[in-house]
Amino acid sequence: MATADTSDPHAIEHLTSRQRVFAIVGASSGNLVEWFDFYIYSFCALYFSSAFFPKADPTVQLLNTAGIFAAGFLMRPVGGWLFGRIADRYGRRNAMMISVLMMCGGSLLIACLPTYATIGTAAPVLLLVARLFQGLSVGGEYGTSATYMSEVAEPGRKGFFASFQYVTLIGGQLAALLVLGILQLLLSHEELVAWGWRIPFVVGAASALVSLYLRRSLHETTKESERKSEQAGSVSSLLRHHGRAFVTVLGFTAGGSLIFYAFTTYMQKYLVNTVGMSTPTASRVMTVCLLIYMLMQPLFGALSDRIGRKTSMILFGLLAAIFTVPILSTLRGVDSPLMAGVLITCALAIVSFYTSIGGLIKAEMFPVEVRALGVGLSYAIANAVFGGSAEYVALWFKQAGHEPYFYWYVSIMAAVACLVAFLMPDPTKSGHLK
C-alpha cells in the first residue's frame, strides 16, 4: 500500500481509513503522555505534599499542592495562544512535537527537585516553576491535538474518531493511577513519601521519546496557503470575526471542565478525605471508574454522529445540572467501594456527552486559519478559571465547613453550559469543518 507523503500538504485529503487511524494513534500518543505527566502530580500529591509543605495539617498540605496545581492552569491561556499561533502558522505537527518535549522537561524537573528539608522555601517555588512550565505545554497540547484529530478524522465519523482525544486523555489519568497502584503494592507508605513518588515523574519524562517518534511521522493537515494567510494565528482576527464562537466555547467549557475535574482528579481526594476510604482503596475505585469512562468515549462519540453535537451538549448540561448534587450527596455517605464506583461511573457517563466531542465541537466552530488558536485559547481560559480551580475550591469549602456548596457550584455551572449549548448554532452546519 502506498504511503502518503508527509511533506505534501494535500496528502491528508487522500488518506485511506487505515492511514487516518494511524494518524489518530500517532497524535493521541502524545496526548496520553502529556496528560499522564500532568495528572501524576495530582495523584501523587497525597505522598509528596509533606515534602514541600511540612508544617501544616494534611488538609492544608493538600490545599497548598492543589493551589500549585491550579497555578499550572494559569499558564494554559498563554500556552493556548502560543501553540495555537504556532499550529496555525507553522503546522499542527510542529506544535505537537514541541509541546510534548516541554511537558517532559517539567516532569523531569519535578522528579529531581530537592525537598523543603534540603533547600527550604526554594523547594515549593521550584515546584511552582515546574508546574507553570507544564501548564504552558498542556495549554498548547489540547488545542493543537483537538484540531489535528478533528481534521484528520474520517468525514461522517468525526465524532467517533475525535473521541479518542479523551480516550488518551483519560488513559493518561488511568496510566497514572495504575503506576501509582503498582508502587503502592511494591513500596511501603514510608518509602512512597520518602522517594517513591518521584518514580512516576521519571516514567512520564522517558515515555515522551516514543511519542516524539510517532509524532514525527504525522501528516500535516493544513496547506501552505492557509498557514501564510494574514489571518492565520491572529488573535485580533479571531476575536473580530469569530467572537461569538469564542464566547460560546468559553461558556460550555467552563461547566464541562469543572465537572470533569470534580469527578476525576479531585474524586480520589474526595473518597479519602470525605467518604473515609483508605488511599489504596480510593485508587482502585478510581482506576476501575476511569477504565469504564475511557471505554465510553467512542460510544458517545459515535452517538453524536447520529444525534448531532448540539443535542449531545444539551443532554450533558441538562443531566449534569439535575444529577450532580444528588450523586455527590449520596456518595458522601456510602461505605461500600462498589456503590461508590457505581455512583462515580454514572456521573462520568453524563460527562461523556461532553468529553467525547469536546475538542471536535470546538474545532467545528472556527475556520482553518484560526482553528488551533480558537480552540486552544478559548478552552485554556475557561479551563484555567474553572477546571484548574476545581480542587482548590472543593477543599476550601470543605475546610470552611460548607462542602455541599461545592456540589451546587458544579451544578449551576452545568446549567450554564446547557443554556449556552441550547443557544449556540449547530456547529455541523457552519461549513468550517467537513
VOMI-703693 format. One record per residue (C-alpha): residue in one letter; x, z, y. Coordinates in steps of 0.5 Angstrom, whole numbers, plus 500, padded with zeros to 3 digits. Example, Ala and Ser with C-alpha at 12.3 -4.5 7.8 and 13.67 -1.06 7.14 Angstrom:
A; 525; 516; 491 .
S; 527; 514; 498 .
This chain:
M; 500; 500; 500 .
A; 503; 498; 507 .
T; 504; 504; 512 .
A; 502; 503; 519 .
D; 508; 503; 524 .
T; 508; 510; 527 .
S; 511; 507; 533 .
D; 506; 502; 534 .
P; 500; 505; 539 .
H; 495; 500; 536 .
A; 496; 502; 529 .
I; 492; 508; 529 .
E; 486; 503; 529 .
H; 488; 500; 523 .
L; 489; 506; 518 .
T; 485; 507; 512 .
S; 481; 513; 510 .
R; 487; 516; 506 .
Q; 492; 515; 512 .
R; 487; 518; 516 .
V; 487; 524; 511 .
F; 495; 525; 511 .
A; 495; 525; 519 .
I; 490; 530; 519 .
V; 494; 534; 514 .
G; 500; 533; 518 .
A; 497; 535; 524 .
S; 494; 541; 522 .
S; 500; 544; 518 .
G; 503; 545; 525 .
N; 496; 549; 527 .
L; 497; 553; 521 .
V; 504; 555; 523 .
E; 502; 556; 530 .
W; 496; 561; 528 .
F; 500; 565; 523 .
D; 505; 567; 527 .
F; 500; 568; 533 .
Y; 496; 573; 528 .
I; 501; 576; 524 .
Y; 502; 580; 531 .
S; 495; 583; 531 .
F; 495; 584; 523 .
C; 502; 588; 523 .
A; 500; 592; 530 .
L; 498; 598; 525 .
Y; 505; 598; 523 .
F; 510; 597; 529 .
S; 506; 600; 535 .
S; 509; 606; 534 .
A; 516; 603; 534 .
F; 515; 600; 541 .
F; 510; 606; 544 .
P; 512; 612; 540 .
K; 509; 618; 545 .
A; 501; 616; 544 .
D; 496; 618; 539 .
P; 494; 612; 534 .
T; 488; 609; 538 .
V; 492; 609; 545 .
Q; 498; 606; 541 .
L; 493; 600; 539 .
L; 491; 600; 546 .
N; 498; 598; 548 .
T; 499; 593; 543 .
A; 492; 590; 544 .
G; 494; 589; 551 .
I; 500; 585; 550 .
F; 496; 581; 545 .
A; 491; 580; 551 .
A; 497; 578; 555 .
G; 499; 573; 551 .
F; 493; 570; 552 .
L; 494; 570; 560 .
M; 499; 564; 558 .
R; 494; 560; 555 .
P; 492; 556; 561 .
V; 499; 555; 563 .
G; 500; 552; 556 .
G; 494; 548; 556 .
W; 496; 545; 563 .
L; 503; 544; 561 .
F; 502; 541; 554 .
G; 495; 537; 556 .
R; 499; 533; 561 .
I; 505; 532; 556 .
A; 500; 530; 551 .
D; 496; 525; 556 .
R; 502; 522; 559 .
Y; 507; 522; 553 .
G; 503; 522; 547 .
R; 500; 527; 542 .
R; 505; 527; 537 .
N; 511; 529; 542 .
A; 507; 535; 545 .
M; 505; 538; 538 .
M; 512; 538; 536 .
I; 515; 542; 542 .
S; 509; 547; 541 .
V; 511; 549; 534 .
L; 518; 550; 536 .
M; 516; 554; 542 .
M; 512; 558; 537 .
C; 517; 559; 532 .
G; 522; 562; 538 .
G; 517; 567; 540 .
S; 516; 569; 533 .
L; 524; 570; 531 .
L; 525; 574; 538 .
I; 520; 579; 535 .
A; 523; 579; 528 .
C; 529; 581; 532 .
L; 527; 586; 537 .
P; 530; 593; 538 .
T; 525; 599; 538 .
Y; 524; 604; 543 .
A; 528; 609; 540 .
T; 534; 604; 541 .
I; 533; 601; 548 .
G; 528; 605; 551 .
T; 522; 601; 555 .
A; 526; 595; 555 .
A; 523; 594; 548 .
P; 516; 593; 550 .
V; 518; 589; 556 .
L; 522; 584; 551 .
L; 516; 584; 546 .
L; 511; 582; 552 .
V; 516; 577; 554 .
A; 516; 574; 546 .
R; 508; 574; 547 .
L; 508; 570; 553 .
F; 512; 565; 550 .
Q; 508; 565; 544 .
G; 502; 564; 548 .
L; 504; 558; 552 .
S; 505; 555; 546 .
V; 499; 556; 543 .
G; 495; 554; 549 .
G; 498; 548; 548 .
E; 497; 547; 541 .
Y; 490; 548; 541 .
G; 488; 542; 546 .
T; 493; 537; 543 .
S; 492; 538; 536 .
A; 484; 538; 537 .
T; 485; 532; 541 .
Y; 489; 529; 536 .
M; 485; 531; 530 .
S; 478; 528; 533 .
E; 482; 521; 535 .
V; 485; 520; 528 .
A; 478; 522; 524 .
E; 474; 517; 521 .
P; 468; 515; 525 .
G; 461; 517; 522 .
R; 465; 523; 519 .
K; 469; 526; 525 .
G; 465; 533; 524 .
F; 468; 534; 517 .
F; 475; 531; 519 .
A; 475; 535; 525 .
S; 473; 542; 522 .
F; 480; 542; 518 .
Q; 483; 544; 525 .
Y; 479; 551; 524 .
V; 481; 551; 516 .
T; 488; 551; 518 .
L; 487; 556; 524 .
I; 483; 561; 519 .
G; 488; 559; 514 .
G; 494; 562; 519 .
Q; 490; 568; 519 .
L; 489; 568; 512 .
A; 496; 567; 510 .
A; 498; 573; 515 .
L; 493; 577; 511 .
L; 496; 575; 504 .
V; 503; 576; 507 .
L; 501; 583; 509 .
G; 498; 585; 503 .
I; 504; 583; 499 .
L; 508; 587; 503 .
Q; 503; 593; 502 .
L; 504; 592; 495 .
L; 512; 592; 495 .
L; 513; 597; 500 .
S; 511; 604; 502 .
H; 508; 605; 508 .
E; 514; 608; 511 .
E; 518; 602; 509 .
L; 513; 598; 513 .
V; 513; 602; 519 .
A; 521; 602; 519 .
W; 523; 595; 518 .
G; 518; 591; 513 .
W; 513; 589; 519 .
R; 519; 584; 521 .
I; 519; 580; 515 .
P; 512; 576; 516 .
F; 515; 574; 523 .
V; 521; 571; 520 .
V; 517; 568; 515 .
G; 513; 564; 520 .
A; 519; 562; 524 .
A; 522; 559; 518 .
S; 516; 555; 516 .
A; 516; 551; 522 .
L; 521; 547; 519 .
V; 516; 544; 514 .
S; 511; 543; 520 .
L; 516; 540; 524 .
Y; 518; 535; 519 .
L; 511; 533; 517 .
R; 509; 532; 525 .
R; 515; 527; 526 .
S; 511; 522; 521 .
L; 505; 522; 525 .
H; 502; 516; 528 .
E; 500; 516; 536 .
T; 493; 516; 538 .
T; 494; 513; 545 .
K; 496; 507; 548 .
E; 502; 506; 553 .
S; 497; 503; 558 .
E; 493; 510; 557 .
R; 499; 514; 558 .
K; 501; 510; 564 .
S; 494; 511; 567 .
E; 495; 514; 574 .
Q; 489; 519; 572 .
A; 493; 521; 565 .
G; 494; 528; 565 .
S; 492; 529; 572 .
V; 488; 536; 574 .
S; 485; 533; 580 .
S; 482; 527; 577 .
L; 480; 532; 571 .
L; 476; 536; 576 .
R; 474; 531; 581 .
H; 471; 526; 576 .
H; 469; 531; 570 .
G; 468; 537; 573 .
R; 461; 538; 569 .
A; 464; 537; 563 .
F; 470; 542; 564 .
V; 465; 548; 566 .
T; 461; 546; 560 .
V; 467; 547; 556 .
L; 468; 554; 559 .
G; 461; 556; 558 .
F; 461; 556; 551 .
T; 468; 557; 549 .
A; 467; 564; 553 .
G; 462; 566; 548 .
G; 465; 562; 542 .
S; 472; 565; 543 .
L; 469; 572; 544 .
I; 465; 573; 538 .
F; 471; 569; 534 .
Y; 476; 574; 535 .
A; 471; 580; 534 .
F; 470; 578; 527 .
T; 477; 576; 525 .
T; 483; 579; 529 .
Y; 479; 585; 531 .
M; 475; 587; 525 .
Q; 481; 589; 521 .
K; 482; 595; 526 .
Y; 474; 596; 526 .
L; 474; 597; 519 .
V; 480; 602; 519 .
N; 478; 606; 526 .
T; 470; 606; 526 .
V; 468; 604; 519 .
G; 473; 609; 516 .
M; 477; 604; 511 .
S; 484; 605; 509 .
T; 488; 600; 512 .
P; 490; 596; 505 .
T; 482; 596; 503 .
A; 481; 593; 510 .
S; 486; 588; 509 .
R; 483; 586; 502 .
V; 476; 586; 505 .
M; 478; 581; 511 .
T; 482; 577; 506 .
V; 476; 575; 502 .
C; 472; 574; 508 .
L; 477; 569; 511 .
L; 477; 565; 505 .
I; 470; 564; 505 .
Y; 470; 563; 512 .
M; 475; 558; 511 .
L; 472; 554; 506 .
M; 465; 554; 510 .
Q; 468; 550; 516 .
P; 468; 543; 512 .
L; 461; 544; 510 .
F; 459; 546; 517 .
G; 463; 540; 520 .
A; 459; 535; 515 .
L; 452; 538; 517 .
S; 454; 537; 525 .
D; 455; 530; 523 .
R; 448; 530; 520 .
I; 444; 534; 525 .
G; 448; 533; 531 .
R; 454; 537; 535 .
K; 449; 540; 540 .
T; 444; 542; 535 .
S; 450; 546; 532 .
M; 452; 549; 538 .
I; 445; 551; 540 .
L; 444; 554; 533 .
F; 451; 558; 534 .
G; 449; 561; 540 .
L; 442; 563; 538 .
L; 443; 566; 532 .
A; 449; 570; 535 .
A; 445; 573; 540 .
I; 440; 575; 535 .
F; 444; 578; 530 .
T; 451; 581; 533 .
V; 448; 587; 535 .
P; 444; 589; 528 .
I; 450; 586; 524 .
L; 456; 591; 528 .
S; 451; 597; 528 .
T; 450; 596; 520 .
L; 457; 595; 519 .
R; 459; 602; 523 .
G; 455; 606; 518 .
V; 457; 603; 511 .
D; 461; 606; 506 .
S; 462; 600; 501 .
P; 467; 595; 502 .
L; 463; 590; 498 .
M; 457; 591; 503 .
A; 462; 591; 509 .
G; 464; 584; 506 .
V; 457; 581; 506 .
L; 456; 583; 513 .
I; 462; 580; 516 .
T; 461; 574; 512 .
C; 454; 573; 515 .
A; 457; 574; 522 .
L; 462; 569; 520 .
A; 457; 564; 517 .
I; 454; 564; 524 .
V; 460; 563; 528 .
S; 462; 557; 523 .
F; 456; 553; 527 .
Y; 461; 553; 533 .
T; 468; 553; 530 .
S; 467; 548; 525 .
I; 466; 543; 531 .
G; 469; 547; 537 .
G; 475; 542; 538 .
L; 471; 536; 537 .
I; 465; 537; 541 .
K; 470; 539; 547 .
A; 474; 532; 546 .
E; 468; 528; 546 .
M; 466; 530; 553 .
F; 473; 527; 556 .
P; 476; 520; 556 .
V; 482; 519; 553 .
E; 486; 519; 560 .
V; 485; 527; 561 .
R; 482; 529; 554 .
A; 488; 533; 552 .
L; 488; 536; 559 .
G; 481; 537; 559 .
V; 480; 540; 552 .
G; 486; 545; 553 .
L; 486; 547; 560 .
S; 478; 549; 559 .
Y; 479; 552; 552 .
A; 485; 556; 555 .
I; 482; 559; 561 .
A; 476; 561; 557 .
N; 480; 564; 551 .
A; 484; 568; 555 .
V; 479; 571; 559 .
F; 474; 573; 553 .
G; 478; 572; 547 .
G; 484; 575; 549 .
S; 481; 581; 551 .
A; 476; 582; 546 .
E; 480; 587; 542 .
Y; 482; 591; 548 .
V; 475; 591; 551 .
A; 473; 594; 544 .
L; 478; 599; 544 .
W; 477; 601; 551 .
F; 469; 602; 549 .
K; 471; 606; 543 .
Q; 476; 610; 547 .
A; 471; 612; 552 .
G; 465; 614; 547 .
H; 461; 608; 548 .
E; 463; 603; 542 .
P; 456; 600; 542 .
Y; 457; 597; 549 .
F; 462; 592; 546 .
Y; 456; 590; 541 .
W; 452; 588; 547 .
Y; 457; 585; 551 .
V; 458; 580; 545 .
S; 451; 578; 544 .
I; 450; 577; 551 .
M; 456; 572; 552 .
A; 453; 569; 545 .
A; 446; 568; 549 .
V; 450; 565; 555 .
A; 453; 560; 550 .
C; 447; 558; 547 .
L; 444; 557; 554 .
V; 450; 552; 556 .
A; 449; 548; 550 .
F; 442; 547; 551 .
L; 443; 544; 558 .
M; 449; 540; 556 .
P; 448; 533; 555 .
D; 449; 530; 548 .
P; 457; 529; 547 .
T; 456; 524; 542 .
K; 452; 519; 547 .
S; 458; 520; 552 .
G; 462; 514; 549 .
H; 468; 518; 550 .
L; 470; 518; 543 .
K; 468; 513; 538 .
